Amino acid sequence: MVDRKPPGGVDVTTPNSARIYDFMLGGKDNFAADRAAVEEILKAFPESREGARINRKFLGDVVRFMARDQGIRQFVDVGAGLPTQDNVHQVAQAVAPDARVVYVDNDPVVCVHGRAILANVAGVAMIEADIADGEKITTAAAGTGLIDWSEPVGVLMVAVLHHVADPYDQVAKIREAMAPGSFLVVSHMSVAESRRGDTDQVNDAYSTARGSGLFPRTIEEINRFFGDFEQLDTVDFIDTAVLRRFAALGWGGLARKP
């Protein structure tokens, strides 16, 4: 496989969690080091590639539901990684051309690469910020001119919180900034105790990647991220077969702020 020429400043010799995800989704913005890390991950969790694709399907379905059925026109994708397959802005703008999207990632390398990919896309921005600083996320997103926190917004934290040791307080700060009628989307790795050894092996593979660790949680712990938001029954807008596979690999939900 011939790698693309990377944007200036991008280190292709160290695996990167965003590019690992891109490769699992069949994307082209990854390099040999990322593909080698995927091989190690798949040894422990052969279903990881399917999990990435199911997670992406979940993301697309909830964005489509928010834009088409709930009238949401602004989205903040926290821990977005690289714009890859079926991006939030592509899904949202296919339904509502005036939809605006801000992608957030804490990795400057990912942001450099992401901005290069999105350079000519209208209504979209990428900012560098960490989930460890929820206030910076809300301030920087507003600073793009694309997000108005006084209006309903769709905030996505998809396949990101299981890379953070203790994000509860910061997620709460972002919830507080969201206007009534806003939506929070979370998907998260949840692994049975019987596979704890496999999880440790995957964590070893991710530990070589920039900015990554792995912290699987129980369903009860994942639901805590929604606070007092009202969780919706996702069976109403997501294919039940997808939900069954998702439940075997992790947990995801959508909740509305009263």
DRENTI-883666 format. One record per residue: z, x negated, y of N, C-alpha, C, CB in turn. Coordinates in steps of 0.001 Angstrom, whole numbers, padded with zeros to 6 digits, always signed. Last residue first. Glycine has a CB too. Example, Ala and Ser with C-alpha at 12.3 -4.5 7.8 and 13.67 -1.06 7.14 Angstrom:
DRENTI-883666
+007080-012850-002250+007140-013670-001060+007870-012900+000030+005725-014084-000598/+007800-013190-005690+007800-012300-004500+007800-013200-003300+009046-011308-004473/
END
This chain:
DRENTI-883666
+029220+033561+018669+029426+034939+019155+029229+035044+020669+030836+035427+018783/+026715+031523+017401+027890+031565+018280+028044+032966+018831+027771+030533+019437/+025722+031576+014004+025481+032004+015381+026803+031993+016163+024832+033425+015414/+024579+029299+011467+025626+030133+012051+025329+030385+013528+027013+029467+011881/+023421+028306+008338+023049+028625+009714+024097+029584+010259+021603+029247+009798/+023621+025667+005849+023940+026959+006429+023471+027061+007854+025413+027213+006360/+023765+023947+002694+023237+024158+004020+023571+025530+004539+021759+023954+004029/+024401+021375+000375+024789+022663+000932+024231+022780+002337+026328+022833+000933/+023027+019963-002624+023805+019868-001404+024163+021259-000921+023037+019097-000322/+021920+020394-005110+021804+019061-004511+022687+018879-003275+020364+018793-004141/+022095+022967-005897+022357+021959-006922+022421+020559-006337+021292+022017-007998/+021290+024329-003647+022695+024426-004031+023063+023385-005077+023002+025818-004556/+018537+023865-003722+019329+023257-002667+020810+023222-003076+019145+024030-001337/+017773+025494-005818+017618+024048-005963+018478+023323-004935+016138+023639-005812/+018399+027997-004654+019015+027597-005928+018917+026088-006128+018345+028329-007108/+016769+028017-002373+018217+028019-002237+018908+027571-003518+018700+029400-001846/+014244+028158-003539+014606+026982-002751+016121+026882-002622+013949+027036-001356/+014429+030689-004609+014237+029548-005518+014603+028248-004816+012775+029488-006026/+014618+032294-002338+015784+032155-003202+015649+031000-004190+016018+033439-003955/+013449+031282+000826+013097+031602-000551+014274+031326-001481+011866+030799-000993/+015100+032555+003639+014748+031371+002857+014504+031795+001415+015867+030286+002937/+016014+034824+004902+014820+034177+005457+014437+032879+004754+015033+033897+006911/+018161+035892+003543+017295+036816+004280+016019+036154+004781+018048+037402+005449/+019714+033916+002584+018791+034525+001624+017816+035469+002328+019571+035286+000535/+021530+033179+004482+020215+032528+004521+019227+033125+003531+020365+031055+004245/+023506+035045+006343+023085+034979+004949+021663+034430+004906+023171+036382+004261/+025259+033168+008862+024263+034155+008448+023948+033970+006972+022973+034036+009299/+028488+032819+010239+027467+032325+009328+026552+033464+008877+028115+031646+008114/+029597+032610+013457+029323+033587+012398+028185+033092+011508+028971+034971+013006/+031938+030064+014448+030604+030674+014483+030434+031617+013292+029497+029581+014475/+034278+028681+014460+034384+030145+014477+033023+030818+014629+035304+030590+015607/+033066+025971+012550+034143+026492+013374+034238+028000+013283+033953+026076+014809/+031157+024642+011104+030718+025826+011842+031816+026421+012720+030225+026874+010875/+032408+022655+009686+031589+022248+010835+031164+023443+011686+030351+021492+010355/+033542+023833+007480+034401+023596+008645+033591+023215+009883+035417+022499+008334/+031667+023724+005470+031756+024961+006256+032634+024813+007492+032290+026082+005394/+032296+021236+004336+031051+021400+005094+031122+022636+005988+029845+021506+004137/+034666+021804+003008+034675+020823+004096+033422+020947+004958+034786+019400+003532/+033703+023625+001124+034718+024050+002089+034767+023093+003280+036102+024131+001414/+032006+022004-000346+031431+023117+000420+032429+023592+001475+031037+024293-000522/+032937+018530+000110+032942+019793-000614+032337+020880+000264+034377+020175-001050/+030758+015738+000901+031907+016613+001128+031809+017867+000270+032009+016993+002611/+029832+012236+001000+029657+013604+000488+030928+014416+000717+029294+013587-001023/+029044+009904+002876+030322+010591+002769+030090+012027+002302+031076+010568+004121/+027645+006780+003324+027473+008061+002639+028836+008676+002383+026693+007886+001310/+025981+005037+005956+026993+005091+004926+026797+006431+004258+028457+004908+005498/+023944+003130+008194+024101+004172+007174+025332+003933+006316+022862+004240+006288/+022765+001252+010019+023488+002420+010498+023776+003484+009475+022750+003020+011577/+020151+000034+008035+020780+000027+009351+021475+001360+009631+019739-000268+010439/+020923-000438+004590+020088+000133+005650+020871+000179+006951+019594+001550+005266/+022742-001196+002790+021830-002242+003259+020964-001754+004404+020950-002728+002120/+023957+001153+002162+024737+000192+002937+023886-000964+003434+025884-000339+002108/+022290+002546+000470+022248+002882+001888+022986+001852+002738+022841+004259+002115/+023057+001365-001951+021679+001226-001485+021581+001509+000009+020752+002167-002262/+025721+002167-002078+025407+000737-002043+023991+000508-001520+025562+000117-003443/+025369+004903-002273+026009+004361-001072+025733+002869-000942+027524+004619-001104/+024355+005060-004832+023488+005416-003708+024055+004844-002411+023333+006954-003600/+026679+004330-006193+025482+003510-006314+024505+003789-005179+024806+003754-007659/+028379+006422-005548+028731+005068-005117+027511+004153-005174+029864+004500-005991/+027057+008483-006868+027157+008512-005418+027477+007130-004872+028217+009514-004975/+027508+007759-009495+026142+007743-008985+026132+007726-007458+025363+008956-009509/+030271+008184-009550+029744+006843-009778+028322+006707-009270+029799+006500-011251/+030445+010969-009191+030961+010091-008160+030434+008666-008315+032473+010092-008189/+029735+013022-010796+028669+012097-010406+029125+011149-009305+027439+012871-009944/+031924+014588-011149+031377+013952-012351+030280+012944-012019+030832+015010-013299/+032292+015810-008718+033121+014639-009044+032568+013883-010234+034560+015063-009329/+029161+016734-007215+030274+016983-008138+031009+015690-008451+029769+017630-009437/+028330+016508-003796+028122+016034-005155+029370+016274-005994+027751+014544-005158/+026521+017349-001127+027750+017759-001803+027572+017468-003284+028075+019281-001553/+025070+016656+001999+025185+016290+000592+026544+016716+000044+024982+014774+000408/+023964+019248+004174+024914+018176+003871+024943+017911+002377+026323+018533+004377/+022924+020884+007155+022738+020647+005722+023440+019343+005390+021211+020594+005325/+023364+023262+009692+023909+022086+009007+023377+022050+007587+025466+022100+009010/+022798+024650+012826+022262+024459+011484+022848+023174+010911+020700+024408+011498/+023802+027037+015132+024072+025710+014583+023579+025677+013150+025589+025358+014659/+022598+028875+017941+022690+028698+016502+022981+027235+016165+021393+029164+015817/+023704+031087+020632+023126+029858+020092+023340+029786+018586+023738+028625+020777/+025128+033177+021539+023799+033476+021019+023077+032258+020478+022972+034105+022086/+026703+031403+024199+026722+032502+023226+025295+032865+022819+027450+033744+023812/+025786+027876+024450+025939+029217+025022+026062+030267+023918+024746+029550+025941/+027572+024914+023626+026495+025855+023315+026800+027240+023887+026282+025944+021792/+029772+023340+023948+028755+023293+025000+027682+024353+024822+028112+021929+025037/+031174+023708+021591+031747+024232+022833+030707+024289+023945+032933+023374+023273/+029599+022280+019780+029701+023747+019662+030194+024361+020961+030646+024137+018508/+030170+019704+020687+028811+020224+020857+028814+021746+020732+027848+019599+019815/+032830+019551+019936+032479+019411+021354+031071+019959+021622+032566+017927+021787/+032606+019762+017138+033284+020825+017887+032936+020756+019370+034806+020728+017698/+031457+017330+016555+030669+018540+016306+031276+019704+017087+030613+018868+014780/+033678+015760+017169+032475+015641+017983+031541+016834+017783+031744+014344+017652/+035532+016472+015214+035847+016693+016627+034598+016657+017493+036843+015650+017114/+034141+015737+012764+034540+017116+013061+034792+017357+014552+035787+017465+012277/+033223+013341+011622+032528+013879+012801+033039+015217+013305+031094+014016+012495/+033917+010767+010026+034790+011850+010493+034211+012471+011766+036233+011324+010749/+031693+009232+008953+032999+009273+008296+033840+010475+008726+033757+007998+008584/+028374+010174+008305+029401+009941+009324+030772+010160+008706+029196+010875+010553/+026427+011060+006659+026381+009630+006980+027468+009238+007976+025010+009259+007541/+026614+013742+006520+027131+013008+005358+026957+011496+005517+026427+013479+004082/+025291+014560+008804+026748+014472+008857+027340+013763+007641+027340+015855+008973/+022533+014695+008186+023041+013602+009013+024554+013447+008906+022655+013826+010460/+021045+016865+007243+021128+015639+006439+021591+014448+007274+019770+015329+005805/+020896+018178+010389+020330+018302+009052+020334+016946+008360+018901+018874+009114/+021809+019811+012696+022447+018610+012156+022110+018584+010668+024025+018601+012409/+020497+021430+015492+020310+021094+014083+021025+019785+013762+018804+020990+013739/+020844+024119+017618+021270+022734+017360+021203+022482+015862+022719+022466+017907/+019168+026148+019723+019321+025871+018305+019655+024404+018120+018044+026247+017523/+020601+027980+022411+019925+026788+021916+020134+026698+020407+020451+025504+022631/+020836+030175+025215+020938+029945+023768+020052+028775+023315+020549+031221+023002/+021835+028532+028315+020993+029461+027570+021111+029172+026074+019515+029359+028035/+023236+026484+029301+023728+027816+029668+022922+028915+028992+023684+027998+031181/+021924+024175+028647+023014+024585+027759+023617+025932+028136+024094+023539+027761/+018702+023554+028570+019646+024217+029475+020750+024806+028609+018940+025335+030355/+016443+020947+028101+017538+021730+027519+018458+022247+028608+018335+020888+026510/+014600+019430+029471+014092+020363+028462+015162+021315+027934+013500+019593+027310/+015535+017471+031076+014923+018620+031739+014396+019665+030774+013810+018159+032618/+016961+015399+030084+015514+015380+029836+014785+016474+030600+015234+015527+028351/+019615+016025+030539+018940+015105+031454+017447+014982+031233+019548+013766+031342/+020394+017467+028337+020147+018190+029589+019352+017331+030564+021473+018626+030232/+020701+015274+026616+019712+016309+026298+019371+017112+027550+020238+017249+025182/+022808+013917+027864+021487+013282+027787+020400+014295+027470+021487+012177+026734/+024911+015796+027537+024496+015342+028865+023088+014770+028844+025471+014298+029397/+025095+016072+024735+024817+017251+025568+024322+016847+026954+026075+018124+025698/+025578+013384+023995+024432+014130+023458+024090+015295+024366+024724+014637+022032/+027949+012810+025290+026744+012081+025679+025496+012807+025187+026780+010646+025124/+029673+014483+023899+029432+014748+025313+028182+014016+025797+030649+014332+026151/+029775+013341+021327+029143+014642+021517+028816+014939+022964+030026+015716+020982/+029722+010604+019972+029907+010934+021386+029156+012223+021689+029413+009772+022310/+029057+010351+017359+030422+009972+017724+030723+010258+019193+030649+008499+017432/+026389+010770+017238+027234+011934+016986+028696+011636+017318+027105+012377+015526/+024785+008966+019870+025475+008972+018581+026322+010227+018458+026353+007709+018416/+021485+008535+021222+022889+008930+021349+023467+009071+019954+023043+010262+022158/+018481+008415+022766+019370+007603+021940+020812+007998+022219+019153+006089+022209/+015982+010991+022557+017043+010274+023261+017896+009506+022268+017916+011246+024079/+012789+012252+023043+013686+011611+022083+014693+010782+022856+012898+010727+021062/+011123+015397+023677+011692+014121+024106+012549+013558+022990+012523+014286+025404/+008568+017763+024404+009357+017051+023408+009877+015750+024009+008521+016772+022135/+006559+018932+025873+007748+019718+025577+008684+019077+024582+007352+021039+025075/+003693+017333+024365+004323+018068+025466+005560+018817+024985+003327+019049+026096/+003061+014134+023201+003418+015491+022793+004172+016184+023929+004277+015470+021496/+002469+011444+023334+001545+012385+023967+001821+013842+023605+000134+012038+023587/+004578+010084+021986+004199+009731+023357+003349+010793+024048+003453+008431+023354/+005711+010181+019513+005726+011413+020310+005160+011234+021712+007131+011935+020409/+005560+007611+018482+004903+008692+017751+004722+009926+018633+005709+009054+016499/+007140+006249+020337+005733+005875+020184+004948+006988+019494+005608+004564+019387/+009589+007414+019882+008938+007644+021176+007459+007278+021117+009637+006836+022279/+010107+006403+017282+009912+007831+017507+009209+008132+018818+011232+008536+017476/+010466+003649+017757+009392+004104+016868+009068+005578+017136+009793+003902+015383/+012708+003763+019436+011490+003077+019861+010293+003594+019070+011633+001550+019685/+014488+005144+017740+014074+005740+019012+012804+005085+019551+015198+005622+020044/+014835+003352+015640+014239+004655+015365+013725+005281+016661+015263+005589+014682/+016113+001338+017102+014851+001052+016427+014104+002343+016137+015094+000273+015127/+018499+002514+017939+017486+002166+018939+016121+001861+018330+017949+000978+019739/+019987+005203+016481+019396+003921+016131+018305+003577+017144+018824+003950+014689/+020866+007724+016856+021720+006653+017374+021128+005269+017152+023081+006725+016729/+018840+010410+018107+019189+009470+017052+019983+008325+017667+017919+008942+016322/+017441+013550+018738+018544+012629+019038+018758+011702+017845+019856+013410+019373/+014892+015406+020328+015342+014697+019133+016391+013669+019549+014142+014011+018392/+014407+018423+021800+014935+017082+022045+015446+016531+020723+016069+017099+023129/+011871+020739+022494+012669+020075+021472+013116+018708+021961+011878+019942+020165/+010812+024005+023434+011100+022615+023804+012058+022023+022777+011705+022525+025245/+008188+026422+023265+009433+025869+022735+009575+024402+023122+009486+026024+021205/+005804+027591+023944+006653+027122+025033+007982+026546+024555+006914+028246+025989/+004619+028491+021582+004080+027287+022220+004940+026733+023345+002725+027576+022750/+006113+029585+018893+006307+029780+020333+005844+028520+021048+007807+030104+020675/+005062+028829+016420+005510+030202+016636+005562+030533+018130+006891+030420+015997/+004463+026211+016793+003469+027033+016098+003779+028514+016274+003422+026675+014602/+006779+025222+017875+005669+025487+018783+004523+026238+018121+005157+024196+019349/+008378+024957+015545+008775+025852+016633+007588+026214+017518+009875+025208+017474/+006924+023078+013991+007261+024387+013443+007551+025372+014578+008477+024283+012490/+006762+020912+015783+005554+021488+015208+005801+022901+014695+005036+020608+014082/+009433+020325+016343+008563+020807+017434+007276+021421+016891+008221+019654+018397/+010357+019541+013775+010925+020705+014450+009979+021218+015526+012288+020360+015064/+007664+018567+011525+008691+018320+012530+009176+019610+013183+008162+017376+013589/+006305+018014+008991+006772+019337+009427+007931+019208+010406+007198+020187+008216/+007295+014630+008482+006509+015770+008017+007131+017088+008486+006395+015751+006481/+008584+013085+011294+007848+012824+010055+007046+014057+009652+008816+012416+008918/+010235+011331+013645+009383+012510+013505+008449+012272+012315+008566+012794+014827/+013074+009668+012209+011697+009617+012688+011045+010992+012640+010884+008623+011862/+016246+011153+013046+015429+010148+012383+014031+010142+012982+015368+010404+010867/+018025+013009+014114+016694+013461+013695+015952+012444+012850+015869+013792+014898/+020572+013476+015006+020376+012641+013835+019013+012875+013229+021456+012902+012806/+019921+016724+016111+020848+015591+016150+020742+014790+014857+022303+016077+016368/+017792+018405+017926+017854+017922+016544+018654+016630+016528+016420+017703+015947/+017799+021210+019788+018300+019834+019804+018527+019417+018361+019623+019702+020654/+015590+023517+021331+016190+022983+020109+016644+021546+020352+015187+023049+018921/+014647+026586+022752+015047+025197+022953+015874+024742+021753+015852+025032+024278/+014137+029198+022218+013036+028417+022781+013427+026973+023082+012536+029075+024040/+014729+031918+020105+015207+030624+020576+014008+029786+021026+016017+029888+019462/+014202+034461+019035+013785+034146+020398+014295+032829+020954+014216+035219+021284/+014605+035223+016455+015767+035235+017342+015443+034809+018776+016833+034332+016785/+012209+035052+015048+013003+036273+014929+014162+036366+015921+013539+036376+013542/+010979+032570+015793+010203+033802+015618+011052+035057+015715+009501+033782+014289/+013036+030635+016070+011990+030785+017085+011298+032139+017004+010962+029681+016940/+014672+031012+013800+015256+031009+015137+014205+031277+016209+015945+029680+015406/+012746+030835+011716+013557+032043+011892+014126+032115+013306+014697+032080+010862/+011844+028201+012082+010905+029320+012205+011658+030628+012451+010031+029437+010933/+014215+026840+011500+013605+026718+012833+012646+027877+013069+012860+025362+012983/+014575+027550+008824+015568+027984+009811+015016+027868+011232+016858+027155+009676/+012256+026432+007609+012538+027870+007519+013518+028327+008592+013090+028213+006142/+012500+023687+008129+011377+024456+008668+011650+025941+008672+010127+024178+007879/+014880+023101+006682+014782+022871+008117+013671+023712+008735+014542+021392+008402/+014039+023737+004058+015149+024458+004674+015088+024330+006191+016496+023935+004146/+012129+021727+003760+011712+023129+003701+012780+024015+004346+011455+023566+002232/+013785+019515+003837+012790+019683+004892+012276+021117+004935+011626+018713+004688/+015251+019918+001506+015950+019893+002777+014980+020113+003940+016692+018566+002946/+013208+019600-000326+013847+020910-000211+014589+021009+001117+014815+021156-001394/+012723+016876+000111+011661+017851+000389+012219+019270+000514+010597+017806-000717/+015120+015704-000662+014604+015481+000693+013571+016539+001056+013987+014076+000814/+015240+016540-003343+016248+016982-002388+015783+016825-000954+017530+016217-002593/+013145+015119-004436+013044+016577-004374+014047+017127-003368+013279+017204-005769/+014330+012590-004160+013064+012883-003478+012866+014399-003367+011868+012234-004234/+016641+012829-005777+016758+012610-004337+015480+012953-003590+017132+011177-004063/+016712+012994-008493+016355+014219-007778+016372+014047-006257+017301+015331-008171/+017692+010600-009425+016248+010838-009536+015784+012063-008745+015868+011007-010993/+020017+008770-008391+019742+010187-008172+018243+010425-008235+020314+010662-006814/+019823+006116-009314+021087+006856-009424+020871+008356-009317+022064+006401-008347/+017162+005506-008846+017761+005128-010130+019051+005917-010364+018045+003604-010172/+016726+006241-006228+016196+007107-007277+016722+006749-008663+014691+007043-007279/+017853+004062-004883+018454+005387-004758+018016+006298-005900+018084+006016-003414/+016030+002039-005541+017422+001930-005965+018126+003282-005917+018163+000925-005091/+013697+003016-004311+013710+002770-005756+015132+002690-006289+012957+001480-006086/+014486+002972-001629+014273+004258-002297+014291+004083-003806+012944+004889-001853/+014451+000233-001154+015731+000946-001115+015621+002296-001811+016198+001138+000337/+011697-000202-001263+012557-000844-002258+013924-000160-002306+012722-002347-001942/+010889+001183+000987+010451+001666-000320+011277+001044-001442+008966+001361-000530/+011981-000431+002983+012420+000961+002852+012077+001500+001462+011768+001842+003944/+010556-002793+002645+012010-002809+002479+012567-001396+002288+012673-003476+003689/+007894-001962+003245+008254-002394+001895+009760-002366+001664+007725-003790+001637/+008136+000976+005412+007690-000360+005063+008283-000783+003717+008077-001360+006164/+006850+003922+007104+007857+003190+006345+007245+001879+005878+008379+004027+005135/+005274+006266+007913+005987+005387+008836+007157+004708+008135+006483+006175+010057/+004128+008121+006290+003462+006823+006366+004168+005837+007288+002049+007007+006826/+005732+010426+003922+005228+009971+005209+004659+008561+005150+006323+010032+006235/+006921+011582+001756+005500+011295+001657+004882+010849+002965+004782+012491+001160/+009599+011836+001867+008826+013024+002240+007321+012795+002141+009183+013450+003651/+010449+009308+001318+010737+010352+000330+009936+011623+000602+012230+010674+000322/+009692+008083+003723+008985+007745+002489+009216+008810+001417+009435+006369+001973/+011553+009238+005491+010128+009429+005710+009346+009154+004424+009632+008518+006844/+013911+008201+004461+013680+009650+004405+012194+009955+004575+014505+010380+005495/+013493+005530+005154+013721+005893+003753+013411+007376+003552+015186+005577+003327/+013432+005736+007898+012173+005435+007213+012283+005687+005706+011764+003978+007473/+016121+006328+008353+015093+007266+008805+013767+007020+008096+014904+007158+010318/+017420+004070+007300+017624+005365+006662+016570+006389+007082+019006+005888+006990/+015734+001088+006643+016216+001978+007683+016296+003385+007109+015295+001933+008938/+015858-002321+005525+015626-000890+005299+016312-000051+006354+016113-000478+003914/+014438-005001+007266+015696-004346+006898+015436-002869+006667+016780-004548+007997/+011926-005692+008076+012480-006414+006922+013795-005827+006436+012683-007870+007271/+010969-004638+010356+010496-004005+009125+011093-004669+007887+008973-004057+009058/+012128-003860+013437+012369-004782+012329+011969-004099+011026+013864-005233+012285/+010397-003316+016380+010824-002681+015138+010929-003730+014031+009841-001554+014730/+009295-004472+018624+010747-004408+018527+011267-003779+017261+011280-003672+019669/+006348-002482+018857+007083-003677+019242+008582-003473+019164+006699-004096+020634/+005581-000503+015910+005731-000665+017355+006520-001929+017660+006427+000564+017975/+003819-001970+013043+004948-001288+013673+004930-001429+015188+006253-001826+013125/+000849-001190+011448+001454-002124+012384+002595-001421+013099+000408-002663+013397/+001348+000148+008134+000861+000250+009504+001502-000846+010342+001162+001649+010102/+000804-001512+004997+001678-000958+006018+000979-000879+007365+002941-001789+006137/-000918-000644+002163-001017-001420+003391-000159-000755+004469-002500-001544+003855/+000000-000844-001202+000000+000000+000000+000000-000876+001247+001227+000953+000008/
END
